[in-house]
């Protein structure tokens, strides 16, 4: 694994956040508009992401299919700009969305993480600006990071995303942005960002892949009296109570 350069990101370099979402899901179709605590899952993701500090611009990236018109409408209601692109090629959609707002680095937010914690994303951006690298993450376990899945995010240098688009043609690299990075780690500078001890619960996950996942999170919201401003630590405490 290569080392990060150690250079400080210049003020002129724009860090943007791209929330990517679509209605099509093999395991849970329409989950973006499924209700969590009386609000669509996507609303939780966007409103919590918008609280992040250190981001120059935000954009909701969805597909150009008519089934995603409802996501565009929701984005407009919340107040986040929307970009529409390829349905299947997630990599290209994220690149094009980031390019549309002149990104130098992009924080990629998956819309199946309704409990994303803006403080963790803020810490990610701050660390990346101090010590840029190709890829930095704090949303999932790996590279020594022990964290419950679904609270943080990941940030890419735009040059890396473009190089993946240019060099790796297999469909899996277009659907999963990090596949090329993990399969060819010797080519990239990759880091994980440590978190506080109270978040080191790698046996827990808080993303929404299935209807069962949503029911679990909805119970936490209802029983734990969680809101869109609840922190990751507060959410984890609600799990221990139940």
Secondary structure as a PSIPRED ss2 file (coil, helix, strand):
# PSIPRED VFORMAT (PSIPRED V4.0)

   1 X C   1.000  0.000  0.000
   2 X E   0.000  0.000  1.000
   3 X C   1.000  0.000  0.000
   4 X C   1.000  0.000  0.000
   5 X C   1.000  0.000  0.000
   6 X C   1.000  0.000  0.000
   7 X C   1.000  0.000  0.000
   8 X C   1.000  0.000  0.000
   9 X C   1.000  0.000  0.000
  10 X C   1.000  0.000  0.000
  11 X C   1.000  0.000  0.000
  12 X C   1.000  0.000  0.000
  13 X C   1.000  0.000  0.000
  14 X C   1.000  0.000  0.000
  15 X E   0.000  0.000  1.000
  16 X E   0.000  0.000  1.000
  17 X E   0.000  0.000  1.000
  18 X E   0.000  0.000  1.000
  19 X E   0.000  0.000  1.000
  20 X E   0.000  0.000  1.000
  21 X C   1.000  0.000  0.000
  22 X C   1.000  0.000  0.000
  23 X C   1.000  0.000  0.000
  24 X C   1.000  0.000  0.000
  25 X C   1.000  0.000  0.000
  26 X C   1.000  0.000  0.000
  27 X C   1.000  0.000  0.000
  28 X C   1.000  0.000  0.000
  29 X C   1.000  0.000  0.000
  30 X C   1.000  0.000  0.000
  31 X H   0.000  1.000  0.000
  32 X H   0.000  1.000  0.000
  33 X H   0.000  1.000  0.000
  34 X C   1.000  0.000  0.000
  35 X E   0.000  0.000  1.000
  36 X E   0.000  0.000  1.000
  37 X C   1.000  0.000  0.000
  38 X C   1.000  0.000  0.000
  39 X E   0.000  0.000  1.000
  40 X E   0.000  0.000  1.000
  41 X H   0.000  1.000  0.000
  42 X H   0.000  1.000  0.000
  43 X H   0.000  1.000  0.000
  44 X H   0.000  1.000  0.000
  45 X H   0.000  1.000  0.000
  46 X H   0.000  1.000  0.000
  47 X H   0.000  1.000  0.000
  48 X H   0.000  1.000  0.000
  49 X H   0.000  1.000  0.000
  50 X C   1.000  0.000  0.000
  51 X C   1.000  0.000  0.000
  52 X C   1.000  0.000  0.000
  53 X C   1.000  0.000  0.000
  54 X C   1.000  0.000  0.000
  55 X C   1.000  0.000  0.000
  56 X C   1.000  0.000  0.000
  57 X E   0.000  0.000  1.000
  58 X E   0.000  0.000  1.000
  59 X E   0.000  0.000  1.000
  60 X E   0.000  0.000  1.000
  61 X E   0.000  0.000  1.000
  62 X E   0.000  0.000  1.000
  63 X E   0.000  0.000  1.000
  64 X C   1.000  0.000  0.000
  65 X C   1.000  0.000  0.000
  66 X H   0.000  1.000  0.000
  67 X H   0.000  1.000  0.000
  68 X H   0.000  1.000  0.000
  69 X H   0.000  1.000  0.000
  70 X H   0.000  1.000  0.000
  71 X H   0.000  1.000  0.000
  72 X H   0.000  1.000  0.000
  73 X H   0.000  1.000  0.000
  74 X H   0.000  1.000  0.000
  75 X H   0.000  1.000  0.000
  76 X H   0.000  1.000  0.000
  77 X H   0.000  1.000  0.000
  78 X H   0.000  1.000  0.000
  79 X C   1.000  0.000  0.000
  80 X C   1.000  0.000  0.000
  81 X C   1.000  0.000  0.000
  82 X E   0.000  0.000  1.000
  83 X E   0.000  0.000  1.000
  84 X E   0.000  0.000  1.000
  85 X E   0.000  0.000  1.000
  86 X C   1.000  0.000  0.000
  87 X C   1.000  0.000  0.000
  88 X C   1.000  0.000  0.000
  89 X C   1.000  0.000  0.000
  90 X H   0.000  1.000  0.000
  91 X H   0.000  1.000  0.000
  92 X H   0.000  1.000  0.000
  93 X H   0.000  1.000  0.000
  94 X H   0.000  1.000  0.000
  95 X H   0.000  1.000  0.000
  96 X H   0.000  1.000  0.000
  97 X H   0.000  1.000  0.000
  98 X H   0.000  1.000  0.000
  99 X H   0.000  1.000  0.000
 100 X C   1.000  0.000  0.000
 101 X C   1.000  0.000  0.000
 102 X C   1.000  0.000  0.000
 103 X C   1.000  0.000  0.000
 104 X C   1.000  0.000  0.000
 105 X E   0.000  0.000  1.000
 106 X E   0.000  0.000  1.000
 107 X E   0.000  0.000  1.000
 108 X E   0.000  0.000  1.000
 109 X E   0.000  0.000  1.000
 110 X E   0.000  0.000  1.000
 111 X C   1.000  0.000  0.000
 112 X C   1.000  0.000  0.000
 113 X C   1.000  0.000  0.000
 114 X C   1.000  0.000  0.000
 115 X C   1.000  0.000  0.000
 116 X C   1.000  0.000  0.000
 117 X C   1.000  0.000  0.000
 118 X H   0.000  1.000  0.000
 119 X H   0.000  1.000  0.000
 120 X H   0.000  1.000  0.000
 121 X H   0.000  1.000  0.000
 122 X H   0.000  1.000  0.000
 123 X H   0.000  1.000  0.000
 124 X H   0.000  1.000  0.000
 125 X H   0.000  1.000  0.000
 126 X H   0.000  1.000  0.000
 127 X H   0.000  1.000  0.000
 128 X H   0.000  1.000  0.000
 129 X H   0.000  1.000  0.000
 130 X H   0.000  1.000  0.000
 131 X C   1.000  0.000  0.000
 132 X C   1.000  0.000  0.000
 133 X C   1.000  0.000  0.000
 134 X C   1.000  0.000  0.000
 135 X E   0.000  0.000  1.000
 136 X E   0.000  0.000  1.000
 137 X E   0.000  0.000  1.000
 138 X C   1.000  0.000  0.000
 139 X C   1.000  0.000  0.000
 140 X C   1.000  0.000  0.000
 141 X C   1.000  0.000  0.000
 142 X E   0.000  0.000  1.000
 143 X C   1.000  0.000  0.000
 144 X C   1.000  0.000  0.000
 145 X E   0.000  0.000  1.000
 146 X C   1.000  0.000  0.000
 147 X C   1.000  0.000  0.000
 148 X C   1.000  0.000  0.000
 149 X E   0.000  0.000  1.000
 150 X C   1.000  0.000  0.000
 151 X C   1.000  0.000  0.000
 152 X C   1.000  0.000  0.000
 153 X C   1.000  0.000  0.000
 154 X E   0.000  0.000  1.000
 155 X E   0.000  0.000  1.000
 156 X E   0.000  0.000  1.000
 157 X E   0.000  0.000  1.000
 158 X H   0.000  1.000  0.000
 159 X H   0.000  1.000  0.000
 160 X H   0.000  1.000  0.000
 161 X H   0.000  1.000  0.000
 162 X H   0.000  1.000  0.000
 163 X H   0.000  1.000  0.000
 164 X H   0.000  1.000  0.000
 165 X H   0.000  1.000  0.000
 166 X H   0.000  1.000  0.000
 167 X H   0.000  1.000  0.000
 168 X C   1.000  0.000  0.000
 169 X C   1.000  0.000  0.000
 170 X C   1.000  0.000  0.000
 171 X H   0.000  1.000  0.000
 172 X H   0.000  1.000  0.000
 173 X H   0.000  1.000  0.000
 174 X H   0.000  1.000  0.000
 175 X H   0.000  1.000  0.000
 176 X C   1.000  0.000  0.000
 177 X C   1.000  0.000  0.000
 178 X C   1.000  0.000  0.000
 179 X H   0.000  1.000  0.000
 180 X H   0.000  1.000  0.000
 181 X H   0.000  1.000  0.000
 182 X H   0.000  1.000  0.000
 183 X H   0.000  1.000  0.000
 184 X C   1.000  0.000  0.000
 185 X H   0.000  1.000  0.000
 186 X H   0.000  1.000  0.000
 187 X H   0.000  1.000  0.000
 188 X C   1.000  0.000  0.000
 189 X E   0.000  0.000  1.000
 190 X E   0.000  0.000  1.000
 191 X E   0.000  0.000  1.000
 192 X E   0.000  0.000  1.000
 193 X C   1.000  0.000  0.000
 194 X C   1.000  0.000  0.000
 195 X C   1.000  0.000  0.000
 196 X C   1.000  0.000  0.000
 197 X H   0.000  1.000  0.000
 198 X H   0.000  1.000  0.000
 199 X H   0.000  1.000  0.000
 200 X C   1.000  0.000  0.000
 201 X C   1.000  0.000  0.000
 202 X C   1.000  0.000  0.000
 203 X C   1.000  0.000  0.000
 204 X C   1.000  0.000  0.000
 205 X E   0.000  0.000  1.000
 206 X C   1.000  0.000  0.000
 207 X C   1.000  0.000  0.000
 208 X C   1.000  0.000  0.000
 209 X C   1.000  0.000  0.000
 210 X C   1.000  0.000  0.000
 211 X H   0.000  1.000  0.000
 212 X H   0.000  1.000  0.000
 213 X H   0.000  1.000  0.000
 214 X H   0.000  1.000  0.000
 215 X H   0.000  1.000  0.000
 216 X H   0.000  1.000  0.000
 217 X H   0.000  1.000  0.000
 218 X H   0.000  1.000  0.000
 219 X H   0.000  1.000  0.000
 220 X H   0.000  1.000  0.000
 221 X H   0.000  1.000  0.000
 222 X H   0.000  1.000  0.000
 223 X H   0.000  1.000  0.000
 224 X H   0.000  1.000  0.000
 225 X C   1.000  0.000  0.000
 226 X C   1.000  0.000  0.000
 227 X C   1.000  0.000  0.000
 228 X C   1.000  0.000  0.000
 229 X C   1.000  0.000  0.000
 230 X C   1.000  0.000  0.000
 231 X C   1.000  0.000  0.000
 232 X H   0.000  1.000  0.000
 233 X H   0.000  1.000  0.000
 234 X H   0.000  1.000  0.000
 235 X H   0.000  1.000  0.000
 236 X H   0.000  1.000  0.000
 237 X H   0.000  1.000  0.000
 238 X H   0.000  1.000  0.000
 239 X H   0.000  1.000  0.000
 240 X H   0.000  1.000  0.000
 241 X H   0.000  1.000  0.000
 242 X C   1.000  0.000  0.000
